[in-house]
Amino acid sequence: MVAITLDLKFRVVPADRQVFIAFPGKGYGLYSTFHKLDRIFPQLPGLELFAGRPFSEQPEILARIARARRLRNWHRSKRQSDPPSRRLSEYDRVDAGLYTHKGVLAGFFERAKKGDLVVVPPGELVGHVLIGELQDAPEKFENIEIPELFDRDEVPTRKVKWLASTPKADLSLGMLRRFPKPNAFTTLDREFYQEIFSLAYGSYSLEDLYVSRFDVTEADFSTIDDYRIQQLFNAVAAMSQQHNLGTSGAREAVHDADGWDGIIDLLTDHSYIPDLSVNINSPGSLTLSCQRTVPLVVAALIALSSLGAMASWTAAQAETITIKNSAAPAGDSCTADVAQETLEQLKLMGYARWQNLCKKIAETKVNTGLKEQSSAK
């Protein structure tokens, strides 16, 4: 008996997920340190914030910032003069810059929550933009020494898991225009969230948005390759519509349709028609997004096809396909919906069509290097 495990591997993104730009210091000098340490931090050594305490309850914050600025400048000068005073009572002058830095610190240690994303730009156009996920709650920061920067003066840091490193030149023009902002820690406009989520997660669901990214290795597609890919996407969309209609007539319409184009002709509800954005470099990507789960079902079916038509069909008929999502919490309802529809579509198209689809997918993979995020074994 053939037993198959299909891992959907898409992230379920909460509605309150935020994205921030963490600017890596003057002259982008902190970029490599952020990357190496898997941490981000403000360029303010010697703050001596109290870990575990909310930022709003940190005492004498303006004096701490004033001292940290003085210490930062001293370290930048290679510590060639006497060190600044450590006594907070000597930093009682208030200027507008202190409030600017306080706002930056509030971003690092109050507004940015565990699970939120941070984007770190490089200084060079040919450099790579880092995208990471914050691993700790804002008040759970850690004060650490970074001797090559600040000797023994500690700096408060947030732990980051880097999810993506993408060439800066591959980002949209609008996204690139967000980087020269002078503030060290800023909230990214929501209009760019889909771009960043796709780079960070590959495939994900967010409320009524479903996205799958497919990597490709070839910069040039033939018209046949393009036709096959779009035919696959649209055919799954049509079958998704027919499946959700839930009537025997809708299912019979799929069975009676003349080829894949006949199935696509059944597609009448525009909410099932996915949008496709193409980034064809080498490597590049195809990003499919939709109000329905179509992109996630496409990725699942492509993954199943890699095991061969007969093996996957036999397992489906014997109900020995186990579908999980290692990137989502247990009991996630979206995962259950995608799993059910994947199996229903497989049965809906029948073995002959499934065999034909597997052949088309295999040929497309050979020609384009098409790779889905889901996996089957």
Secondary structure as a PSIPRED ss2 file (coil, helix, strand):
# PSIPRED VFORMAT (PSIPRED V4.0)

   1 M C   1.000  0.000  0.000
   2 V C   1.000  0.000  0.000
   3 A C   1.000  0.000  0.000
   4 I E   0.000  0.000  1.000
   5 T E   0.000  0.000  1.000
   6 L E   0.000  0.000  1.000
   7 D E   0.000  0.000  1.000
   8 L C   1.000  0.000  0.000
   9 K C   1.000  0.000  0.000
  10 F C   1.000  0.000  0.000
  11 R E   0.000  0.000  1.000
  12 V E   0.000  0.000  1.000
  13 V C   1.000  0.000  0.000
  14 P C   1.000  0.000  0.000
  15 A C   1.000  0.000  0.000
  16 D C   1.000  0.000  0.000
  17 R C   1.000  0.000  0.000
  18 Q C   1.000  0.000  0.000
  19 V E   0.000  0.000  1.000
  20 F E   0.000  0.000  1.000
  21 I E   0.000  0.000  1.000
  22 A E   0.000  0.000  1.000
  23 F C   1.000  0.000  0.000
  24 P C   1.000  0.000  0.000
  25 G C   1.000  0.000  0.000
  26 K H   0.000  1.000  0.000
  27 G H   0.000  1.000  0.000
  28 Y H   0.000  1.000  0.000
  29 G C   1.000  0.000  0.000
  30 L C   1.000  0.000  0.000
  31 Y H   0.000  1.000  0.000
  32 S H   0.000  1.000  0.000
  33 T H   0.000  1.000  0.000
  34 F H   0.000  1.000  0.000
  35 H H   0.000  1.000  0.000
  36 K H   0.000  1.000  0.000
  37 L H   0.000  1.000  0.000
  38 D C   1.000  0.000  0.000
  39 R E   0.000  0.000  1.000
  40 I E   0.000  0.000  1.000
  41 F C   1.000  0.000  0.000
  42 P C   1.000  0.000  0.000
  43 Q C   1.000  0.000  0.000
  44 L C   1.000  0.000  0.000
  45 P C   1.000  0.000  0.000
  46 G C   1.000  0.000  0.000
  47 L C   1.000  0.000  0.000
  48 E C   1.000  0.000  0.000
  49 L C   1.000  0.000  0.000
  50 F C   1.000  0.000  0.000
  51 A C   1.000  0.000  0.000
  52 G C   1.000  0.000  0.000
  53 R C   1.000  0.000  0.000
  54 P C   1.000  0.000  0.000
  55 F H   0.000  1.000  0.000
  56 S H   0.000  1.000  0.000
  57 E H   0.000  1.000  0.000
  58 Q C   1.000  0.000  0.000
  59 P C   1.000  0.000  0.000
  60 E C   1.000  0.000  0.000
  61 I H   0.000  1.000  0.000
  62 L H   0.000  1.000  0.000
  63 A H   0.000  1.000  0.000
  64 R H   0.000  1.000  0.000
  65 I H   0.000  1.000  0.000
  66 A H   0.000  1.000  0.000
  67 R H   0.000  1.000  0.000
  68 A H   0.000  1.000  0.000
  69 R H   0.000  1.000  0.000
  70 R H   0.000  1.000  0.000
  71 L H   0.000  1.000  0.000
  72 R H   0.000  1.000  0.000
  73 N H   0.000  1.000  0.000
  74 W H   0.000  1.000  0.000
  75 H H   0.000  1.000  0.000
  76 R H   0.000  1.000  0.000
  77 S C   1.000  0.000  0.000
  78 K C   1.000  0.000  0.000
  79 R C   1.000  0.000  0.000
  80 Q C   1.000  0.000  0.000
  81 S C   1.000  0.000  0.000
  82 D C   1.000  0.000  0.000
  83 P C   1.000  0.000  0.000
  84 P C   1.000  0.000  0.000
  85 S C   1.000  0.000  0.000
  86 R C   1.000  0.000  0.000
  87 R C   1.000  0.000  0.000
  88 L H   0.000  1.000  0.000
  89 S H   0.000  1.000  0.000
  90 E H   0.000  1.000  0.000
  91 Y C   1.000  0.000  0.000
  92 D C   1.000  0.000  0.000
  93 R C   1.000  0.000  0.000
  94 V C   1.000  0.000  0.000
  95 D C   1.000  0.000  0.000
  96 A H   0.000  1.000  0.000
  97 G H   0.000  1.000  0.000
  98 L H   0.000  1.000  0.000
  99 Y H   0.000  1.000  0.000
 100 T H   0.000  1.000  0.000
 101 H H   0.000  1.000  0.000
 102 K H   0.000  1.000  0.000
 103 G H   0.000  1.000  0.000
 104 V H   0.000  1.000  0.000
 105 L H   0.000  1.000  0.000
 106 A H   0.000  1.000  0.000
 107 G H   0.000  1.000  0.000
 108 F H   0.000  1.000  0.000
 109 F H   0.000  1.000  0.000
 110 E H   0.000  1.000  0.000
 111 R H   0.000  1.000  0.000
 112 A C   1.000  0.000  0.000
 113 K C   1.000  0.000  0.000
 114 K C   1.000  0.000  0.000
 115 G C   1.000  0.000  0.000
 116 D C   1.000  0.000  0.000
 117 L E   0.000  0.000  1.000
 118 V E   0.000  0.000  1.000
 119 V E   0.000  0.000  1.000
 120 V E   0.000  0.000  1.000
 121 P C   1.000  0.000  0.000
 122 P C   1.000  0.000  0.000
 123 G C   1.000  0.000  0.000
 124 E C   1.000  0.000  0.000
 125 L C   1.000  0.000  0.000
 126 V C   1.000  0.000  0.000
 127 G C   1.000  0.000  0.000
 128 H E   0.000  0.000  1.000
 129 V E   0.000  0.000  1.000
 130 L E   0.000  0.000  1.000
 131 I E   0.000  0.000  1.000
 132 G E   0.000  0.000  1.000
 133 E E   0.000  0.000  1.000
 134 L E   0.000  0.000  1.000
 135 Q C   1.000  0.000  0.000
 136 D C   1.000  0.000  0.000
 137 A C   1.000  0.000  0.000
 138 P H   0.000  1.000  0.000
 139 E H   0.000  1.000  0.000
 140 K H   0.000  1.000  0.000
 141 F C   1.000  0.000  0.000
 142 E E   0.000  0.000  1.000
 143 N E   0.000  0.000  1.000
 144 I E   0.000  0.000  1.000
 145 E E   0.000  0.000  1.000
 146 I C   1.000  0.000  0.000
 147 P H   0.000  1.000  0.000
 148 E H   0.000  1.000  0.000
 149 L H   0.000  1.000  0.000
 150 F H   0.000  1.000  0.000
 151 D C   1.000  0.000  0.000
 152 R C   1.000  0.000  0.000
 153 D C   1.000  0.000  0.000
 154 E E   0.000  0.000  1.000
 155 V E   0.000  0.000  1.000
 156 P E   0.000  0.000  1.000
 157 T E   0.000  0.000  1.000
 158 R E   0.000  0.000  1.000
 159 K E   0.000  0.000  1.000
 160 V E   0.000  0.000  1.000
 161 K E   0.000  0.000  1.000
 162 W E   0.000  0.000  1.000
 163 L E   0.000  0.000  1.000
 164 A E   0.000  0.000  1.000
 165 S E   0.000  0.000  1.000
 166 T E   0.000  0.000  1.000
 167 P E   0.000  0.000  1.000
 168 K H   0.000  1.000  0.000
 169 A H   0.000  1.000  0.000
 170 D H   0.000  1.000  0.000
 171 L C   1.000  0.000  0.000
 172 S C   1.000  0.000  0.000
 173 L H   0.000  1.000  0.000
 174 G H   0.000  1.000  0.000
 175 M H   0.000  1.000  0.000
 176 L H   0.000  1.000  0.000
 177 R C   1.000  0.000  0.000
 178 R C   1.000  0.000  0.000
 179 F C   1.000  0.000  0.000
 180 P C   1.000  0.000  0.000
 181 K C   1.000  0.000  0.000
 182 P C   1.000  0.000  0.000
 183 N C   1.000  0.000  0.000
 184 A C   1.000  0.000  0.000
 185 F E   0.000  0.000  1.000
 186 T E   0.000  0.000  1.000
 187 T E   0.000  0.000  1.000
 188 L C   1.000  0.000  0.000
 189 D C   1.000  0.000  0.000
 190 R H   0.000  1.000  0.000
 191 E H   0.000  1.000  0.000
 192 F H   0.000  1.000  0.000
 193 Y H   0.000  1.000  0.000
 194 Q H   0.000  1.000  0.000
 195 E H   0.000  1.000  0.000
 196 I H   0.000  1.000  0.000
 197 F H   0.000  1.000  0.000
 198 S H   0.000  1.000  0.000
 199 L H   0.000  1.000  0.000
 200 A H   0.000  1.000  0.000
 201 Y H   0.000  1.000  0.000
 202 G C   1.000  0.000  0.000
 203 S C   1.000  0.000  0.000
 204 Y E   0.000  0.000  1.000
 205 S E   0.000  0.000  1.000
 206 L E   0.000  0.000  1.000
 207 E C   1.000  0.000  0.000
 208 D C   1.000  0.000  0.000
 209 L E   0.000  0.000  1.000
 210 Y E   0.000  0.000  1.000
 211 V E   0.000  0.000  1.000
 212 S E   0.000  0.000  1.000
 213 R E   0.000  0.000  1.000
 214 F E   0.000  0.000  1.000
 215 D E   0.000  0.000  1.000
 216 V E   0.000  0.000  1.000
 217 T C   1.000  0.000  0.000
 218 E C   1.000  0.000  0.000
 219 A C   1.000  0.000  0.000
 220 D C   1.000  0.000  0.000
 221 F C   1.000  0.000  0.000
 222 S C   1.000  0.000  0.000
 223 T H   0.000  1.000  0.000
 224 I H   0.000  1.000  0.000
 225 D H   0.000  1.000  0.000
 226 D H   0.000  1.000  0.000
 227 Y H   0.000  1.000  0.000
 228 R H   0.000  1.000  0.000
 229 I H   0.000  1.000  0.000
 230 Q H   0.000  1.000  0.000
 231 Q H   0.000  1.000  0.000
 232 L H   0.000  1.000  0.000
 233 F H   0.000  1.000  0.000
 234 N H   0.000  1.000  0.000
 235 A H   0.000  1.000  0.000
 236 V H   0.000  1.000  0.000
 237 A H   0.000  1.000  0.000
 238 A H   0.000  1.000  0.000
 239 M H   0.000  1.000  0.000
 240 S H   0.000  1.000  0.000
 241 Q H   0.000  1.000  0.000
 242 Q H   0.000  1.000  0.000
 243 H H   0.000  1.000  0.000
 244 N H   0.000  1.000  0.000
 245 L H   0.000  1.000  0.000
 246 G C   1.000  0.000  0.000
 247 T C   1.000  0.000  0.000
 248 S H   0.000  1.000  0.000
 249 G H   0.000  1.000  0.000
 250 A H   0.000  1.000  0.000
 251 R H   0.000  1.000  0.000
 252 E H   0.000  1.000  0.000
 253 A H   0.000  1.000  0.000
 254 V H   0.000  1.000  0.000
 255 H H   0.000  1.000  0.000
 256 D H   0.000  1.000  0.000
 257 A C   1.000  0.000  0.000
 258 D C   1.000  0.000  0.000
 259 G H   0.000  1.000  0.000
 260 W H   0.000  1.000  0.000
 261 D H   0.000  1.000  0.000
 262 G H   0.000  1.000  0.000
 263 I H   0.000  1.000  0.000
 264 I H   0.000  1.000  0.000
 265 D C   1.000  0.000  0.000
 266 L C   1.000  0.000  0.000
 267 L C   1.000  0.000  0.000
 268 T C   1.000  0.000  0.000
 269 D C   1.000  0.000  0.000
 270 H H   0.000  1.000  0.000
 271 S H   0.000  1.000  0.000
 272 Y H   0.000  1.000  0.000
 273 I C   1.000  0.000  0.000
 274 P C   1.000  0.000  0.000
 275 D E   0.000  0.000  1.000
 276 L E   0.000  0.000  1.000
 277 S E   0.000  0.000  1.000
 278 V E   0.000  0.000  1.000
 279 N E   0.000  0.000  1.000
 280 I C   1.000  0.000  0.000
 281 N C   1.000  0.000  0.000
 282 S C   1.000  0.000  0.000
 283 P C   1.000  0.000  0.000
 284 G E   0.000  0.000  1.000
 285 S E   0.000  0.000  1.000
 286 L E   0.000  0.000  1.000
 287 T E   0.000  0.000  1.000
 288 L E   0.000  0.000  1.000
 289 S E   0.000  0.000  1.000
 290 C E   0.000  0.000  1.000
 291 Q C   1.000  0.000  0.000
 292 R C   1.000  0.000  0.000
 293 T C   1.000  0.000  0.000
 294 V H   0.000  1.000  0.000
 295 P H   0.000  1.000  0.000
 296 L H   0.000  1.000  0.000
 297 V H   0.000  1.000  0.000
 298 V H   0.000  1.000  0.000
 299 A H   0.000  1.000  0.000
 300 A H   0.000  1.000  0.000
 301 L H   0.000  1.000  0.000
 302 I H   0.000  1.000  0.000
 303 A H   0.000  1.000  0.000
 304 L H   0.000  1.000  0.000
 305 S H   0.000  1.000  0.000
 306 S C   1.000  0.000  0.000
 307 L C   1.000  0.000  0.000
 308 G C   1.000  0.000  0.000
 309 A H   0.000  1.000  0.000
 310 M H   0.000  1.000  0.000
 311 A H   0.000  1.000  0.000
 312 S H   0.000  1.000  0.000
 313 W H   0.000  1.000  0.000
 314 T H   0.000  1.000  0.000
 315 A H   0.000  1.000  0.000
 316 A H   0.000  1.000  0.000
 317 Q H   0.000  1.000  0.000
 318 A C   1.000  0.000  0.000
 319 E C   1.000  0.000  0.000
 320 T C   1.000  0.000  0.000
 321 I E   0.000  0.000  1.000
 322 T E   0.000  0.000  1.000
 323 I E   0.000  0.000  1.000
 324 K E   0.000  0.000  1.000
 325 N C   1.000  0.000  0.000
 326 S C   1.000  0.000  0.000
 327 A C   1.000  0.000  0.000
 328 A C   1.000  0.000  0.000
 329 P C   1.000  0.000  0.000
 330 A C   1.000  0.000  0.000
 331 G C   1.000  0.000  0.000
 332 D C   1.000  0.000  0.000
 333 S H   0.000  1.000  0.000
 334 C H   0.000  1.000  0.000
 335 T H   0.000  1.000  0.000
 336 A H   0.000  1.000  0.000
 337 D H   0.000  1.000  0.000
 338 V H   0.000  1.000  0.000
 339 A H   0.000  1.000  0.000
 340 Q H   0.000  1.000  0.000
 341 E H   0.000  1.000  0.000
 342 T H   0.000  1.000  0.000
 343 L H   0.000  1.000  0.000
 344 E H   0.000  1.000  0.000
 345 Q H   0.000  1.000  0.000
 346 L H   0.000  1.000  0.000
 347 K H   0.000  1.000  0.000
 348 L H   0.000  1.000  0.000
 349 M H   0.000  1.000  0.000
 350 G H   0.000  1.000  0.000
 351 Y H   0.000  1.000  0.000
 352 A H   0.000  1.000  0.000
 353 R H   0.000  1.000  0.000
 354 W H   0.000  1.000  0.000
 355 Q H   0.000  1.000  0.000
 356 N H   0.000  1.000  0.000
 357 L H   0.000  1.000  0.000
 358 C H   0.000  1.000  0.000
 359 K H   0.000  1.000  0.000
 360 K H   0.000  1.000  0.000
 361 I H   0.000  1.000  0.000
 362 A H   0.000  1.000  0.000
 363 E H   0.000  1.000  0.000
 364 T H   0.000  1.000  0.000
 365 K H   0.000  1.000  0.000
 366 V H   0.000  1.000  0.000
 367 N H   0.000  1.000  0.000
 368 T H   0.000  1.000  0.000
 369 G C   1.000  0.000  0.000
 370 L C   1.000  0.000  0.000
 371 K E   0.000  0.000  1.000
 372 E C   1.000  0.000  0.000
 373 Q C   1.000  0.000  0.000
 374 S C   1.000  0.000  0.000
 375 S E   0.000  0.000  1.000
 376 A E   0.000  0.000  1.000
 377 K C   1.000  0.000  0.000
